[in-house]
Amino acid sequence: MTTSLRSIPRRAVLGGIAVSGAMLALPGMAHAKMPMGQPQAPYFYRFKLGDAECTIVSDGQLPLGDPSAAFLNITKEEIARELHDNFLPADNAVLEQNVLVANFGDRVVLFDTGMGTDALFGDSTGKLMSTLKQAGIDPAGVDAVVMSYAHIDHCGGLVGDNGNLNFPNAQYFIGEPDFAYWTDDSKIPANYPARPHFLARHRRTCCP
């Protein structure tokens, strides 16, 4: 016998829903639940540029704090306007640390390495090695690492916590003035923010 939905009394339907809700509220009953802490979507984007296949991966978000203190060559009014017009918080400058990997077919070049495991700016950085894996890029297959300059958020990911190179088969390129500056105590002002920390990290990552 076939029963149509129209033949089921409305009161019976509502009563069944109420009973089901009450049963879900009973203590000690096991329910199938979705596990918490599921990962986000893979953190990379791939595109072609001429003959090169380029992949943008991320080392995570870099929170710099008060934008007025972080950016000094722009008025506070212009900073506030730019943040407002781009729907960004006015009290915390957060940068996305994008890292470019260019595959030319016969060689692979990585530009900058993010913060690495340095937690100076919090735990939202240091994602590079995992996002490279998500993008199917083997760090051992990188032929060259180019650092645009020697700030810690560009060269911090050269070396792992164990002291081993994260890109063991690569050649490393950095501008000589930057290298000379960050490896010479006498050239860094005594009042430079977090001076001892930055010096120690640069010696660890940039010195052979």
N, C-alpha and C positions, 0 to 999 in steps of 0.2 A: 504494500500500500504506500502511495506517495502522499506526503503531507506538504502542502504549500505554505509559504510564509504567512499568507493571508489568513490561513485557518488557525494559526496559533494566537491565542488571546493575548492582548497587549499586557494584561496584568501578569500573565505567566512569564513573559519576556522580562518585564521589569523586576519581578520577583527573583528570577534566576540571576540577573545581574547583581541584585542586592546580596544574595546568598554567596555568590562568587567573591564579592568584595569583602564580605565578613570573613570568609575562609582565608583570604590572603592576609587578613589582619591578625589571625590567630597566632599566638607565640609558639615557637618550636617547630613550625612547619618549614620544610625545605623548599626553596624556590630556585629556579634556574635564573642566574643573574649574569650579566655581562661583566667580565673582570675589569677592574680599574687600571689606570696607568697605561692605556694603549698608546703606541707611538703615533706621532704625527705623520703626515704624508712625507715621502722622501724629499730631502732638502736640497734639490739640485735642479738646474735648468740647462738644456743642451740646445745649441744652435750652430749654424754654419757661418763662417766668415771667410770668404774666398775659398781656398782649398783646405782650410783648417776646420776641424770639428772642435768647437769650443764648449766647455762645460763650466757653468757657474755653480760652485758649491759654497757652503757657508761654515764659518767658524762660530756662528751664533751671534746673538745681540750683545752689543757693547754699551752699557749704560754709563754715561759720563757725568751725570748729575746736573747741576744748575747750568743751563745753556749760556747764561751771561758770563759765567766764570770759565766755561770751556772755549768759547769763541770770542776773541778779544778784538778782532779787526772789523767789527760790525756793531752798529748801535743796538742797544737793548730793544728799542722800538721796532727795528727791522727784524730782529730775532723773534720777537713776540708775534709780529705779523706773519712771518714765514711759517712758524709753528702752527698758528691758528689756521692759516689758509690751507695747510696740508694735514689738518686734523690730528696734530701731534700734541702730546702733553707739554704744557708750558714750563713745568718745573723739573724736567728730566730729559736731557738729550740722549736718545738711544740710537746708536748706529748699527746698521746691519753689516757684518763683516763678510763681504762677498769675496771669494777667491776664484780667480780665473785659471782654468786648466786648458791649454791649447794643444791639441793633438794634430801634428803636421803629417802623420802617417809614418814617417821615419824617425820622429823624435817627439817627446812630450815635454812641454814647458809649463811649470806652475808658477804663478805670480802671487807672492806673499803667502804667509802661513798662519796668520791669526795669532791669538794669544797663547796657544798651546795649553798647558795645564796651570798657567799662572792665574790665580784667583783674585788678583788685585781689584778687579772690577766686578767680582761676584762669580756665580756659577753658571751664568748663561752663555759663557764663552767656552772655547776648547772643544768644539764640535767637528773640527776639520777632518780628523781621521775617520770618524764614523760617517760623515757625509760623502767622503771619497769612496768609502766602501759601498754606500747606497748607490752611488753613481757608477759602480763597476770599475773604479780606477784603482789600480794597484800602486801604492806608494813606491814600491821597488821598481816600477816601470817608468818613473819620472826621470827624465834625462837632465833637466836643468831647473833650478829654483831661482827665480829672480825676485829680489826684494826691492820694492820701489823706494823705500828708505828704511832706516833702522829703528823706528819706534817699536816698542815691544809687541804691539798688536799686529805688526807686519812680520816680525822675525821670531816671535815666541814659540811657534810650532816647529822649529827646525829640529829640536832635540826632545826626546821623550823623557819621562821621569827616571828611566833606568840609565840615562846618559847616552843612549844609542841614537844615531841619526834616524829621523823618521823617513828620510828619503835617501837610503844608503848608496844608491848608484848615481846620484845626481851631482852635477857641478853646481856651484853656488856663485851667484852674482850679486854684488852690491856696490853702490857708489863709494869710491875711495874716501871722499870727505866724510860721509856718514860713518864709515867703519873707523876712521881715525878719530872722530869725535867721541863715539861711544865706547871706545876702548882705551881712552886716555883720561884718567881722573882729573888732570889739571885743566882740561878744556870744558868741563861741566861745572856750571856755577854751583857754589855751595848751598844756595837757597833753592835749587831745582827741586820741585815737588817729588817726594818719594825717591830721592837721589840714591841712597844705598841700595834700595830694592832694584831700581832700574839698572844700576851698574852691575850688580850681581847677576841679574838675568841676562844682560848683554854679554858679559864675559862667558856665561854658560852656553849661550846660543851662537854667538858670533865668532868667538875665538877658536882657532883650530886646535 
